[in-house]
Amino acid sequence: MSRVLVIGAGGVGSVAVHKMAMNTDIFSHITLASRTKSKCDAIAKSVLERTGVTIDTAAIDADDVAATTALIKSAKPALVVNLALPYQDLAIMDACLASGVNYLDTANYEPRDEAKFEYSWQWAYQDRFRDAGLMALLGSGFDPGVTSVFTTYTKKHLLDRIDTLDILDCNGGDTGLPFATNFNPEINLREVTAPSRHWENGQWIEGPALSHKQVFDFEGVGPKNMYLMYHEELESLAKFYPEIQRIRFWMTFGDSYLKHLEVLGNVGMTSIEPMMFQGREIIPMELLKALLPEPSSLGPLTKGKTNIGTIATGEKDGKARTVYVKNICDHEEAYAETGNQAVSYTTGVPAMIGAAMMLTGKWQGAGVFNMEQLDPDPFMDMLNQHGLPWTVEDLAAPLAF
Ligand code: NDP
């Protein structure tokens, strides 16, 4: 039985808090804090209606380390779950150190003024967390998060040696809107417009953004174009699994989404360079974010399924084997349960499970941890029990591309 403080009242925060309230044996008391308190209160109302659990809410600017430290001291959580934006990661880690509390997030730190995300900034906190006897768990969403746990499970149970790994992320959901991003638009667009990068024979291979396309037939969705992309977990997978010769990440995008992105890029709307407009400085990407629908508003509109998994080739008992581990999640079912669509659901549930791993002591340690470093079995069990069931399938042959 433990108290938890969740920071961030977007789609992911909403799902995580609903799921925590469904597991009061683990999460005995929940405080939800975010920049806009009314969003926390709306989530608290939904949680009360759906689960009968009352949660506390608070306003916080998590960029302000002193204010966040004071909030943590008054809420007295055993764990802070950071579901705000990647920009806040270091400030919240600092506040956790100042107040002596464990930390969890779902996205690695990214500076505001540079579209660059990598673990180095957070890995640099290793000694401080270890010396304080505290645990920081990085990237406990779906990808990063579950995809790394699928890989660790593959290595533990399915393959003695992994040679290649492909992560396939398909969102087959349709909002009926001409253009919307399914999680924070600014973070989403920064990710999608970055050069592609994959790991091969000990080095990173870079290419232009969205230039390498393949078609894959996703169960529950059908054939979709997917594009080679750089994604956070490639960095930690390459670090913790040096045996893997090639690691790639693929994400599906529809033609209409890409056309909008191309036009917006061409006219400069995806730029993060400040510019002067009518006498004041603006950042085009932030203006675009303000114009696009909030991901948390997409719940009632989205129909279809997500399908995210890992395909690993390698050897088991001296024989070549290719295994596909995946989850399929239905947008409308996710919405019916928590009031949020499946992209928020597939991130918020693993955030809740990662928090449960830490609070129950199934995952423990002092220092900064990635998902690959921890036992996959109890996490995989909870995925099955809490709405994200997975399957393991032997494929007849490795991917042909
Ligand atoms: P949203 O934009 O919907 O929500 C973000 C929330 O954080 C908002 O409530 C926002 O407040 C709040 N926030 C922003 N800045 C601050 C601040 N300085 N202090 C306090 N609160 C703040 O995003 P999502 O819910 O879609 O995503 C949340 C996180 O999950 C992101 O980091 C995202 O990258 C990550 N993610 C991870 C995935 C994974 O699989 N690992 C997949 C999808 C998302 P306000 O409403 O006032 O702006």
Residues whose N, C-alpha, C, O or C-beta is under 5 A from the ligand:
A	BS01	NDP	G8 A9 G10 G11 V12 G13 S34 R35 T36 I60 D61 A62 D63 L83 A84 L85 P86 T106 A107 G141 F142 D143 P144 G145 F183 N184 I187 P295 S296 V343 T347
